[in-house]
Amino acid sequence: MKISGRNKLEATVKEIVKGEVMAKVVMDHKGTELVAAITIDSVEDLNLAIGDKVTALVKATEMMVIK
């Protein structure tokens, strides 16, 4: 599969919290916690489970820096 997104982070699924429609997927990328909100259908279609190796695609329209 080809995709235009360039911000790809290899990660491991640490936790999946399912709600009624959406799920919170917590991943680990080199010691940094990443969190994504995806649909329950997507969790099921991907057959996601704790320990799975995944790729997190990051798309942002804005980034801020504070010091």
CHARMM-style PDB file with segment names, atoms N, HN, CA, C and O in Angstrom:
ATOM      1  N   MET     1       0.841  -1.168   0.000  1.00  0.00      PROA
ATOM      2  CA  MET     1       0.000   0.000   0.000  1.00  0.00      PROA
ATOM      3  C   MET     1       0.891   1.238   0.000  1.00  0.00      PROA
ATOM      4  O   MET     1       1.860   1.311   0.756  1.00  0.00      PROA
ATOM      5  N   LYS     2       0.568   2.196  -0.837  1.00  0.00      PROA
ATOM      6  HN  LYS     2      -0.219   2.137  -1.451  1.00  0.00      PROA
ATOM      7  CA  LYS     2       1.293   3.464  -0.855  1.00  0.00      PROA
ATOM      8  C   LYS     2       0.455   4.501  -0.121  1.00  0.00      PROA
ATOM      9  O   LYS     2      -0.776   4.471  -0.152  1.00  0.00      PROA
ATOM     10  N   ILE     3       1.154   5.421   0.541  1.00  0.00      PROA
ATOM     11  HN  ILE     3       2.153   5.446   0.567  1.00  0.00      PROA
ATOM     12  CA  ILE     3       0.458   6.487   1.268  1.00  0.00      PROA
ATOM     13  C   ILE     3       1.302   7.751   1.168  1.00  0.00      PROA
ATOM     14  O   ILE     3       2.531   7.682   1.139  1.00  0.00      PROA
ATOM     15  N   SER     4       0.647   8.897   1.116  1.00  0.00      PROA
ATOM     16  HN  SER     4      -0.351   8.953   1.139  1.00  0.00      PROA
ATOM     17  CA  SER     4       1.365  10.154   0.948  1.00  0.00      PROA
ATOM     18  C   SER     4       1.977  10.667   2.249  1.00  0.00      PROA
ATOM     19  O   SER     4       2.894  11.487   2.215  1.00  0.00      PROA
ATOM     20  N   GLY     5       1.483  10.195   3.396  1.00  0.00      PROA
ATOM     21  HN  GLY     5       0.739   9.528   3.423  1.00  0.00      PROA
ATOM     22  CA  GLY     5       2.006  10.663   4.681  1.00  0.00      PROA
ATOM     23  C   GLY     5       3.466  10.296   4.863  1.00  0.00      PROA
ATOM     24  O   GLY     5       3.867   9.172   4.561  1.00  0.00      PROA
ATOM     25  N   ARG     6       4.258  11.227   5.350  1.00  0.00      PROA
ATOM     26  HN  ARG     6       3.932  12.140   5.596  1.00  0.00      PROA
ATOM     27  CA  ARG     6       5.688  10.995   5.529  1.00  0.00      PROA
ATOM     28  C   ARG     6       6.088  10.847   6.994  1.00  0.00      PROA
ATOM     29  O   ARG     6       7.185  10.370   7.282  1.00  0.00      PROA
ATOM     30  N   ASN     7       5.233  11.242   7.912  1.00  0.00      PROA
ATOM     31  HN  ASN     7       4.341  11.629   7.677  1.00  0.00      PROA
ATOM     32  CA  ASN     7       5.538  11.163   9.331  1.00  0.00      PROA
ATOM     33  C   ASN     7       5.093   9.810   9.872  1.00  0.00      PROA
ATOM     34  O   ASN     7       4.019   9.687  10.460  1.00  0.00      PROA
ATOM     35  N   LYS     8       5.930   8.799   9.667  1.00  0.00      PROA
ATOM     36  HN  LYS     8       6.802   8.898   9.189  1.00  0.00      PROA
ATOM     37  CA  LYS     8       5.610   7.425  10.047  1.00  0.00      PROA
ATOM     38  C   LYS     8       6.465   7.041  11.246  1.00  0.00      PROA
ATOM     39  O   LYS     8       7.686   7.191  11.213  1.00  0.00      PROA
ATOM     40  N   LEU     9       5.835   6.548  12.299  1.00  0.00      PROA
ATOM     41  HN  LEU     9       4.842   6.426  12.326  1.00  0.00      PROA
ATOM     42  CA  LEU     9       6.540   6.149  13.506  1.00  0.00      PROA
ATOM     43  C   LEU     9       6.218   4.692  13.823  1.00  0.00      PROA
ATOM     44  O   LEU     9       5.056   4.335  14.018  1.00  0.00      PROA
ATOM     45  N   GLU    10       7.241   3.860  13.874  1.00  0.00      PROA
ATOM     46  HN  GLU    10       8.185   4.149  13.717  1.00  0.00      PROA
ATOM     47  CA  GLU    10       7.051   2.455  14.246  1.00  0.00      PROA
ATOM     48  C   GLU    10       6.761   2.411  15.740  1.00  0.00      PROA
ATOM     49  O   GLU    10       7.459   3.050  16.527  1.00  0.00      PROA
ATOM     50  N   ALA    11       5.743   1.667  16.134  1.00  0.00      PROA
ATOM     51  HN  ALA    11       5.176   1.148  15.494  1.00  0.00      PROA
ATOM     52  CA  ALA    11       5.325   1.639  17.533  1.00  0.00      PROA
ATOM     53  C   ALA    11       4.763   0.270  17.897  1.00  0.00      PROA
ATOM     54  O   ALA    11       4.523  -0.579  17.038  1.00  0.00      PROA
ATOM     55  N   THR    12       4.560   0.086  19.205  1.00  0.00      PROA
ATOM     56  HN  THR    12       4.754   0.776  19.902  1.00  0.00      PROA
ATOM     57  CA  THR    12       3.960  -1.135  19.736  1.00  0.00      PROA
ATOM     58  C   THR    12       2.712  -0.763  20.516  1.00  0.00      PROA
ATOM     59  O   THR    12       2.744   0.155  21.336  1.00  0.00      PROA
ATOM     60  N   VAL    13       1.607  -1.468  20.269  1.00  0.00      PROA
ATOM     61  HN  VAL    13       1.581  -2.213  19.603  1.00  0.00      PROA
ATOM     62  CA  VAL    13       0.354  -1.191  20.968  1.00  0.00      PROA
ATOM     63  C   VAL    13       0.503  -1.593  22.436  1.00  0.00      PROA
ATOM     64  O   VAL    13       0.859  -2.731  22.743  1.00  0.00      PROA
ATOM     65  N   LYS    14       0.226  -0.641  23.346  1.00  0.00      PROA
ATOM     66  HN  LYS    14      -0.063   0.284  23.097  1.00  0.00      PROA
ATOM     67  CA  LYS    14       0.316  -0.888  24.788  1.00  0.00      PROA
ATOM     68  C   LYS    14      -1.048  -1.068  25.427  1.00  0.00      PROA
ATOM     69  O   LYS    14      -1.198  -1.825  26.386  1.00  0.00      PROA
ATOM     70  N   GLU    15      -2.046  -0.368  24.892  1.00  0.00      PROA
ATOM     71  HN  GLU    15      -1.924   0.247  24.113  1.00  0.00      PROA
ATOM     72  CA  GLU    15      -3.375  -0.376  25.521  1.00  0.00      PROA
ATOM     73  C   GLU    15      -4.428  -0.006  24.485  1.00  0.00      PROA
ATOM     74  O   GLU    15      -4.181   0.816  23.603  1.00  0.00      PROA
ATOM     75  N   ILE    16      -5.594  -0.614  24.597  1.00  0.00      PROA
ATOM     76  HN  ILE    16      -5.795  -1.282  25.313  1.00  0.00      PROA
ATOM     77  CA  ILE    16      -6.748  -0.269  23.762  1.00  0.00      PROA
ATOM     78  C   ILE    16      -7.935  -0.091  24.689  1.00  0.00      PROA
ATOM     79  O   ILE    16      -8.322  -1.017  25.402  1.00  0.00      PROA
ATOM     80  N   VAL    17      -8.514   1.110  24.676  1.00  0.00      PROA
ATOM     81  HN  VAL    17      -8.200   1.862  24.096  1.00  0.00      PROA
ATOM     82  CA  VAL    17      -9.678   1.407  25.518  1.00  0.00      PROA
ATOM     83  C   VAL    17     -10.854   1.675  24.588  1.00  0.00      PROA
ATOM     84  O   VAL    17     -10.886   2.685  23.886  1.00  0.00      PROA
ATOM     85  N   LYS    18     -11.819   0.762  24.592  1.00  0.00      PROA
ATOM     86  HN  LYS    18     -11.794  -0.059  25.162  1.00  0.00      PROA
ATOM     87  CA  LYS    18     -12.964   0.883  23.693  1.00  0.00      PROA
ATOM     88  C   LYS    18     -14.109   1.626  24.361  1.00  0.00      PROA
ATOM     89  O   LYS    18     -14.476   1.348  25.502  1.00  0.00      PROA
ATOM     90  N   GLY    19     -14.668   2.586  23.614  1.00  0.00      PROA
ATOM     91  HN  GLY    19     -14.370   2.812  22.687  1.00  0.00      PROA
ATOM     92  CA  GLY    19     -15.889   3.257  24.024  1.00  0.00      PROA
ATOM     93  C   GLY    19     -17.028   2.688  23.201  1.00  0.00      PROA
ATOM     94  O   GLY    19     -16.936   1.570  22.694  1.00  0.00      PROA
ATOM     95  N   GLU    20     -18.103   3.454  23.066  1.00  0.00      PROA
ATOM     96  HN  GLU    20     -18.177   4.363  23.477  1.00  0.00      PROA
ATOM     97  CA  GLU    20     -19.242   2.972  22.283  1.00  0.00      PROA
ATOM     98  C   GLU    20     -18.982   3.045  20.785  1.00  0.00      PROA
ATOM     99  O   GLU    20     -19.388   2.156  20.036  1.00  0.00      PROA
ATOM    100  N   VAL    21     -18.304   4.107  20.347  1.00  0.00      PROA
ATOM    101  HN  VAL    21     -17.975   4.830  20.955  1.00  0.00      PROA
ATOM    102  CA  VAL    21     -18.053   4.311  18.922  1.00  0.00      PROA
ATOM    103  C   VAL    21     -16.553   4.406  18.632  1.00  0.00      PROA
ATOM    104  O   VAL    21     -16.087   3.910  17.606  1.00  0.00      PROA
ATOM    105  N   MET    22     -15.804   5.034  19.522  1.00  0.00      PROA
ATOM    106  HN  MET    22     -16.182   5.436  20.356  1.00  0.00      PROA
ATOM    107  CA  MET    22     -14.380   5.285  19.330  1.00  0.00      PROA
ATOM    108  C   MET    22     -13.546   4.459  20.314  1.00  0.00      PROA
ATOM    109  O   MET    22     -14.040   3.981  21.335  1.00  0.00      PROA
ATOM    110  N   ALA    23     -12.277   4.311  19.970  1.00  0.00      PROA
ATOM    111  HN  ALA    23     -11.876   4.699  19.141  1.00  0.00      PROA
ATOM    112  CA  ALA    23     -11.336   3.617  20.842  1.00  0.00      PROA
ATOM    113  C   ALA    23     -10.081   4.471  20.979  1.00  0.00      PROA
ATOM    114  O   ALA    23      -9.676   5.154  20.038  1.00  0.00      PROA
ATOM    115  N   LYS    24      -9.474   4.424  22.156  1.00  0.00      PROA
ATOM    116  HN  LYS    24      -9.803   3.869  22.920  1.00  0.00      PROA
ATOM    117  CA  LYS    24      -8.188   5.076  22.385  1.00  0.00      PROA
ATOM    118  C   LYS    24      -7.124   3.994  22.275  1.00  0.00      PROA
ATOM    119  O   LYS    24      -7.167   2.990  22.986  1.00  0.00      PROA
ATOM    120  N   VAL    25      -6.170   4.210  21.379  1.00  0.00      PROA
ATOM    121  HN  VAL    25      -6.134   5.026  20.801  1.00  0.00      PROA
ATOM    122  CA  VAL    25      -5.085   3.252  21.188  1.00  0.00      PROA
ATOM    123  C   VAL    25      -3.800   3.916  21.683  1.00  0.00      PROA
ATOM    124  O   VAL    25      -3.357   4.928  21.140  1.00  0.00      PROA
ATOM    125  N   VAL    26      -3.218   3.329  22.715  1.00  0.00      PROA
ATOM    126  HN  VAL    26      -3.577   2.507  23.156  1.00  0.00      PROA
ATOM    127  CA  VAL    26      -1.978   3.854  23.285  1.00  0.00      PROA
ATOM    128  C   VAL    26      -0.837   3.010  22.738  1.00  0.00      PROA
ATOM    129  O   VAL    26      -0.876   1.780  22.787  1.00  0.00      PROA
ATOM    130  N   MET    27       0.189   3.695  22.211  1.00  0.00      PROA
ATOM    131  HN  MET    27       0.221   4.693  22.171  1.00  0.00      PROA
ATOM    132  CA  MET    27       1.325   3.009  21.598  1.00  0.00      PROA
ATOM    133  C   MET    27       2.626   3.518  22.195  1.00  0.00      PROA
ATOM    134  O   MET    27       2.687   4.621  22.738  1.00  0.00      PROA
ATOM    135  N   ASP    28       3.664   2.698  22.086  1.00  0.00      PROA
ATOM    136  HN  ASP    28       3.614   1.803  21.644  1.00  0.00      PROA
ATOM    137  CA  ASP    28       4.997   3.091  22.525  1.00  0.00      PROA
ATOM    138  C   ASP    28       5.903   3.216  21.313  1.00  0.00      PROA
ATOM    139  O   ASP    28       6.019   2.286  20.514  1.00  0.00      PROA
ATOM    140  N   HSD    29       6.549   4.379  21.180  1.00  0.00      PROA
ATOM    141  HN  HSD    29       6.454   5.135  21.829  1.00  0.00      PROA
ATOM    142  CA  HSD    29       7.531   4.611  20.122  1.00  0.00      PROA
ATOM    143  C   HSD    29       8.838   5.024  20.786  1.00  0.00      PROA
ATOM    144  O   HSD    29       9.001   6.180  21.177  1.00  0.00      PROA
ATOM    145  N   LYS    30       9.759   4.095  20.914  1.00  0.00      PROA
ATOM    146  HN  LYS    30       9.628   3.155  20.597  1.00  0.00      PROA
ATOM    147  CA  LYS    30      11.078   4.364  21.495  1.00  0.00      PROA
ATOM    148  C   LYS    30      10.977   5.049  22.857  1.00  0.00      PROA
ATOM    149  O   LYS    30      11.733   5.977  23.144  1.00  0.00      PROA
ATOM    150  N   GLY    31      10.045   4.593  23.695  1.00  0.00      PROA
ATOM    151  HN  GLY    31       9.431   3.839  23.461  1.00  0.00      PROA
ATOM    152  CA  GLY    31       9.885   5.154  25.025  1.00  0.00      PROA
ATOM    153  C   GLY    31       8.954   6.345  25.109  1.00  0.00      PROA
ATOM    154  O   GLY    31       8.693   6.851  26.200  1.00  0.00      PROA
ATOM    155  N   THR    32       8.450   6.798  23.976  1.00  0.00      PROA
ATOM    156  HN  THR    32       8.662   6.386  23.090  1.00  0.00      PROA
ATOM    157  CA  THR    32       7.498   7.911  23.943  1.00  0.00      PROA
ATOM    158  C   THR    32       6.102   7.360  23.720  1.00  0.00      PROA
ATOM    159  O   THR    32       5.881   6.553  22.817  1.00  0.00      PROA
ATOM    160  N   GLU    33       5.159   7.801  24.547  1.00  0.00      PROA
ATOM    161  HN  GLU    33       5.339   8.457  25.280  1.00  0.00      PROA
ATOM    162  CA  GLU    33       3.778   7.338  24.428  1.00  0.00      PROA
ATOM    163  C   GLU    33       3.047   8.133  23.352  1.00  0.00      PROA
ATOM    164  O   GLU    33       3.052   9.364  23.357  1.00  0.00      PROA
ATOM    165  N   LEU    34       2.432   7.419  22.448  1.00  0.00      PROA
ATOM    166  HN  LEU    34       2.429   6.419  22.445  1.00  0.00      PROA
ATOM    167  CA  LEU    34       1.592   8.003  21.408  1.00  0.00      PROA
ATOM    168  C   LEU    34       0.170   7.544  21.659  1.00  0.00      PROA
ATOM    169  O   LEU    34      -0.057   6.397  22.042  1.00  0.00      PROA
ATOM    170  N   VAL    35      -0.803   8.445  21.443  1.00  0.00      PROA
ATOM    171  HN  VAL    35      -0.619   9.378  21.132  1.00  0.00      PROA
ATOM    172  CA  VAL    35      -2.204   8.088  21.647  1.00  0.00      PROA
ATOM    173  C   VAL    35      -2.997   8.490  20.407  1.00  0.00      PROA
ATOM    174  O   VAL    35      -2.884   9.612  19.915  1.00  0.00      PROA
ATOM    175  N   ALA    36      -3.796   7.554  19.916  1.00  0.00      PROA
ATOM    176  HN  ALA    36      -3.888   6.642  20.315  1.00  0.00      PROA
ATOM    177  CA  ALA    36      -4.649   7.826  18.759  1.00  0.00      PROA
ATOM    178  C   ALA    36      -6.093   7.482  19.105  1.00  0.00      PROA
ATOM    179  O   ALA    36      -6.358   6.523  19.830  1.00  0.00      PROA
ATOM    180  N   ALA    37      -7.014   8.267  18.583  1.00  0.00      PROA
ATOM    181  HN  ALA    37      -6.799   9.046  17.994  1.00  0.00      PROA
ATOM    182  CA  ALA    37      -8.442   7.978  18.703  1.00  0.00      PROA
ATOM    183  C   ALA    37      -8.905   7.475  17.340  1.00  0.00      PROA
ATOM    184  O   ALA    37      -8.855   8.200  16.346  1.00  0.00      PROA
ATOM    185  N   ILE    38      -9.357   6.216  17.310  1.00  0.00      PROA
ATOM    186  HN  ILE    38      -9.398   5.627  18.117  1.00  0.00      PROA
ATOM    187  CA  ILE    38      -9.844   5.631  16.062  1.00  0.00      PROA
ATOM    188  C   ILE    38     -11.188   4.954  16.329  1.00  0.00      PROA
ATOM    189  O   ILE    38     -11.563   4.727  17.479  1.00  0.00      PROA
ATOM    190  N   THR    39     -11.898   4.641  15.265  1.00  0.00      PROA
ATOM    191  HN  THR    39     -11.594   4.826  14.331  1.00  0.00      PROA
ATOM    192  CA  THR    39     -13.207   4.011  15.444  1.00  0.00      PROA
ATOM    193  C   THR    39     -13.052   2.561  15.908  1.00  0.00      PROA
ATOM    194  O   THR    39     -12.034   1.914  15.663  1.00  0.00      PROA
ATOM    195  N   ILE    40     -14.087   2.079  16.579  1.00  0.00      PROA
ATOM    196  HN  ILE    40     -14.914   2.605  16.777  1.00  0.00      PROA
ATOM    197  CA  ILE    40     -14.130   0.674  16.986  1.00  0.00      PROA
ATOM    198  C   ILE    40     -14.041  -0.221  15.742  1.00  0.00      PROA
ATOM    199  O   ILE    40     -13.376  -1.257  15.758  1.00  0.00      PROA
ATOM    200  N   ASP    41     -14.719   0.193  14.666  1.00  0.00      PROA
ATOM    201  HN  ASP    41     -15.260   1.035  14.652  1.00  0.00      PROA
ATOM    202  CA  ASP    41     -14.658  -0.578  13.419  1.00  0.00      PROA
ATOM    203  C   ASP    41     -13.221  -0.731  12.939  1.00  0.00      PROA
ATOM    204  O   ASP    41     -12.841  -1.801  12.465  1.00  0.00      PROA
ATOM    205  N   SER    42     -12.415   0.326  13.055  1.00  0.00      PROA
ATOM    206  HN  SER    42     -12.724   1.196  13.440  1.00  0.00      PROA
ATOM    207  CA  SER    42     -11.021   0.261  12.624  1.00  0.00      PROA
ATOM    208  C   SER    42     -10.216  -0.687  13.505  1.00  0.00      PROA
ATOM    209  O   SER    42      -9.382  -1.440  13.003  1.00  0.00      PROA
ATOM    210  N   VAL    43     -10.456  -0.658  14.810  1.00  0.00      PROA
ATOM    211  HN  VAL    43     -11.134  -0.046  15.218  1.00  0.00      PROA
ATOM    212  CA  VAL    43      -9.778  -1.585  15.720  1.00  0.00      PROA
ATOM    213  C   VAL    43     -10.085  -3.021  15.298  1.00  0.00      PROA
ATOM    214  O   VAL    43      -9.189  -3.865  15.248  1.00  0.00      PROA
ATOM    215  N   GLU    44     -11.341  -3.290  14.999  1.00  0.00      PROA
ATOM    216  HN  GLU    44     -12.068  -2.605  15.040  1.00  0.00      PROA
ATOM    217  CA  GLU    44     -11.752  -4.638  14.610  1.00  0.00      PROA
ATOM    218  C   GLU    44     -11.228  -5.015  13.219  1.00  0.00      PROA
ATOM    219  O   GLU    44     -10.764  -6.136  13.011  1.00  0.00      PROA
ATOM    220  N   ASP    45     -11.303  -4.071  12.263  1.00  0.00      PROA
ATOM    221  HN  ASP    45     -11.680  -3.160  12.431  1.00  0.00      PROA
ATOM    222  CA  ASP    45     -10.805  -4.343  10.903  1.00  0.00      PROA
ATOM    223  C   ASP    45      -9.302  -4.648  10.915  1.00  0.00      PROA
ATOM    224  O   ASP    45      -8.838  -5.514  10.174  1.00  0.00      PROA
ATOM    225  N   LEU    46      -8.548  -3.939  11.754  1.00  0.00      PROA
ATOM    226  HN  LEU    46      -8.926  -3.235  12.356  1.00  0.00      PROA
ATOM    227  CA  LEU    46      -7.108  -4.146  11.855  1.00  0.00      PROA
ATOM    228  C   LEU    46      -6.757  -5.310  12.781  1.00  0.00      PROA
ATOM    229  O   LEU    46      -5.604  -5.734  12.858  1.00  0.00      PROA
ATOM    230  N   ASN    47      -7.776  -5.817  13.486  1.00  0.00      PROA
ATOM    231  HN  ASN    47      -8.712  -5.472  13.423  1.00  0.00      PROA
ATOM    232  CA  ASN    47      -7.570  -6.893  14.453  1.00  0.00      PROA
ATOM    233  C   ASN    47      -6.472  -6.520  15.447  1.00  0.00      PROA
ATOM    234  O   ASN    47      -5.597  -7.330  15.753  1.00  0.00      PROA
ATOM    235  N   LEU    48      -6.528  -5.279  15.949  1.00  0.00      PROA
ATOM    236  HN  LEU    48      -7.239  -4.621  15.700  1.00  0.00      PROA
ATOM    237  CA  LEU    48      -5.507  -4.762  16.858  1.00  0.00      PROA
ATOM    238  C   LEU    48      -5.531  -5.472  18.197  1.00  0.00      PROA
ATOM    239  O   LEU    48      -6.592  -5.796  18.731  1.00  0.00      PROA
ATOM    240  N   ALA    49      -4.341  -5.707  18.728  1.00  0.00      PROA
ATOM    241  HN  ALA    49      -3.480  -5.443  18.295  1.00  0.00      PROA
ATOM    242  CA  ALA    49      -4.204  -6.341  20.039  1.00  0.00      PROA
ATOM    243  C   ALA    49      -2.963  -5.785  20.728  1.00  0.00      PROA
ATOM    244  O   ALA    49      -2.053  -5.279  20.073  1.00  0.00      PROA
ATOM    245  N   ILE    50      -2.935  -5.884  22.047  1.00  0.00      PROA
ATOM    246  HN  ILE    50      -3.674  -6.296  22.579  1.00  0.00      PROA
ATOM    247  CA  ILE    50      -1.785  -5.461  22.828  1.00  0.00      PROA
ATOM    248  C   ILE    50      -0.547  -6.208  22.325  1.00  0.00      PROA
ATOM    249  O   ILE    50      -0.589  -7.417  22.101  1.00  0.00      PROA
ATOM    250  N   GLY    51       0.544  -5.477  22.152  1.00  0.00      PROA
ATOM    251  HN  GLY    51       0.578  -4.495  22.333  1.00  0.00      PROA
ATOM    252  CA  GLY    51       1.795  -6.077  21.690  1.00  0.00      PROA
ATOM    253  C   GLY    51       1.998  -6.039  20.187  1.00  0.00      PROA
ATOM    254  O   GLY    51       3.092  -6.327  19.701  1.00  0.00      PROA
ATOM    255  N   ASP    52       0.950  -5.685  19.441  1.00  0.00      PROA
ATOM    256  HN  ASP    52       0.062  -5.452  19.835  1.00  0.00      PROA
ATOM    257  CA  ASP    52       1.080  -5.605  17.983  1.00  0.00      PROA
ATOM    258  C   ASP    52       2.067  -4.514  17.588  1.00  0.00      PROA
ATOM    259  O   ASP    52       2.093  -3.440  18.188  1.00  0.00      PROA
ATOM    260  N   LYS    53       2.877  -4.801  16.571  1.00  0.00      PROA
ATOM    261  HN  LYS    53       2.855  -5.673  16.083  1.00  0.00      PROA
ATOM    262  CA  LYS    53       3.751  -3.807  15.962  1.00  0.00      PROA
ATOM    263  C   LYS    53       2.931  -3.076  14.914  1.00  0.00      PROA
ATOM    264  O   LYS    53       2.341  -3.702  14.033  1.00  0.00      PROA
ATOM    265  N   VAL    54       2.893  -1.750  15.006  1.00  0.00      PROA
ATOM    266  HN  VAL    54       3.373  -1.241  15.721  1.00  0.00      PROA
ATOM    267  CA  VAL    54       2.084  -0.931  14.097  1.00  0.00      PROA
ATOM    268  C   VAL    54       2.915   0.248  13.614  1.00  0.00      PROA
ATOM    269  O   VAL    54       4.014   0.492  14.112  1.00  0.00      PROA
ATOM    270  N   THR    55       2.387   0.967  12.650  1.00  0.00      PROA
ATOM    271  HN  THR    55       1.495   0.769  12.245  1.00  0.00      PROA
ATOM    272  CA  THR    55       2.977   2.217  12.198  1.00  0.00      PROA
ATOM    273  C   THR    55       1.973   3.322  12.475  1.00  0.00      PROA
ATOM    274  O   THR    55       0.834   3.268  12.011  1.00  0.00      PROA
ATOM    275  N   ALA    56       2.401   4.324  13.234  1.00  0.00      PROA
ATOM    276  HN  ALA    56       3.327   4.367  13.610  1.00  0.00      PROA
ATOM    277  CA  ALA    56       1.556   5.484  13.514  1.00  0.00      PROA
ATOM    278  C   ALA    56       1.851   6.535  12.451  1.00  0.00      PROA
ATOM    279  O   ALA    56       3.002   6.929  12.263  1.00  0.00      PROA
ATOM    280  N   LEU    57       0.824   6.981  11.768  1.00  0.00      PROA
ATOM    281  HN  LEU    57      -0.111   6.660  11.920  1.00  0.00      PROA
ATOM    282  CA  LEU    57       0.968   8.046  10.777  1.00  0.00      PROA
ATOM    283  C   LEU    57       0.486   9.342  11.412  1.00  0.00      PROA
ATOM    284  O   LEU    57      -0.644   9.422  11.893  1.00  0.00      PROA
ATOM    285  N   VAL    58       1.343  10.351  11.411  1.00  0.00      PROA
ATOM    286  HN  VAL    58       2.261  10.286  11.020  1.00  0.00      PROA
ATOM    287  CA  VAL    58       1.015  11.612  12.068  1.00  0.00      PROA
ATOM    288  C   VAL    58       0.723  12.655  11.010  1.00  0.00      PROA
ATOM    289  O   VAL    58       1.548  12.919  10.136  1.00  0.00      PROA
ATOM    290  N   LYS    59      -0.463  13.249  11.095  1.00  0.00      PROA
ATOM    291  HN  LYS    59      -1.134  13.035  11.806  1.00  0.00      PROA
ATOM    292  CA  LYS    59      -0.833  14.326  10.177  1.00  0.00      PROA
ATOM    293  C   LYS    59      -1.254  15.511  11.030  1.00  0.00      PROA
ATOM    294  O   LYS    59      -2.190  15.416  11.824  1.00  0.00      PROA
ATOM    295  N   ALA    60      -0.574  16.598  10.864  1.00  0.00      PROA
ATOM    296  HN  ALA    60       0.186  16.675  10.219  1.00  0.00      PROA
ATOM    297  CA  ALA    60      -0.886  17.787  11.654  1.00  0.00      PROA
ATOM    298  C   ALA    60      -0.980  18.989  10.727  1.00  0.00      PROA
ATOM    299  O   ALA    60      -0.170  19.151   9.814  1.00  0.00      PROA
ATOM    300  N   THR    61      -1.958  19.812  10.969  1.00  0.00      PROA
ATOM    301  HN  THR    61      -2.616  19.681  11.711  1.00  0.00      PROA
ATOM    302  CA  THR    61      -2.082  21.040  10.188  1.00  0.00      PROA
ATOM    303  C   THR    61      -1.438  22.206  10.920  1.00  0.00      PROA
ATOM    304  O   THR    61      -1.294  23.296  10.367  1.00  0.00      PROA
ATOM    305  N   GLU    62      -1.054  21.971  12.161  1.00  0.00      PROA
ATOM    306  HN  GLU    62      -1.171  21.086  12.611  1.00  0.00      PROA
ATOM    307  CA  GLU    62      -0.457  23.035  12.972  1.00  0.00      PROA
ATOM    308  C   GLU    62       0.480  22.418  13.996  1.00  0.00      PROA
ATOM    309  O   GLU    62       0.201  21.351  14.543  1.00  0.00      PROA
ATOM    310  N   MET    63       1.583  23.089  14.252  1.00  0.00      PROA
ATOM    311  HN  MET    63       1.810  23.956  13.807  1.00  0.00      PROA
ATOM    312  CA  MET    63       2.491  22.654  15.295  1.00  0.00      PROA
ATOM    313  C   MET    63       2.923  23.877  16.082  1.00  0.00      PROA
ATOM    314  O   MET    63       3.167  24.941  15.513  1.00  0.00      PROA
ATOM    315  N   MET    64       3.015  23.717  17.408  1.00  0.00      PROA
ATOM    316  HN  MET    64       2.817  22.853  17.870  1.00  0.00      PROA
ATOM    317  CA  MET    64       3.418  24.821  18.269  1.00  0.00      PROA
ATOM    318  C   MET    64       4.639  24.395  19.061  1.00  0.00      PROA
ATOM    319  O   MET    64       4.812  23.215  19.365  1.00  0.00      PROA
ATOM    320  N   VAL    65       5.490  25.368  19.397  1.00  0.00      PROA
ATOM    321  HN  VAL    65       5.349  26.326  19.151  1.00  0.00      PROA
ATOM    322  CA  VAL    65       6.669  25.110  20.203  1.00  0.00      PROA
ATOM    323  C   VAL    65       6.645  26.065  21.386  1.00  0.00      PROA
ATOM    324  O   VAL    65       6.423  27.264  21.217  1.00  0.00      PROA
ATOM    325  N   ILE    66       6.875  25.532  22.592  1.00  0.00      PROA
ATOM    326  HN  ILE    66       7.055  24.558  22.730  1.00  0.00      PROA
ATOM    327  CA  ILE    66       6.954  26.389  23.772  1.00  0.00      PROA
ATOM    328  C   ILE    66       8.268  26.116  24.478  1.00  0.00      PROA
ATOM    329  O   ILE    66       8.862  25.048  24.333  1.00  0.00      PROA
ATOM    330  N   LYS    67       8.703  27.090  25.235  1.00  0.00      PROA
ATOM    331  HN  LYS    67       8.221  27.958  25.353  1.00  0.00      PROA
ATOM    332  CA  LYS    67       9.949  26.926  25.978  1.00  0.00      PROA
ATOM    333  C   LYS    67       9.762  27.449  27.382  1.00  0.00      PROA
ATOM    334  OT1 LYS    67      10.693  27.408  28.186  1.00  0.00      PROA
TER     335      LYS     67
END
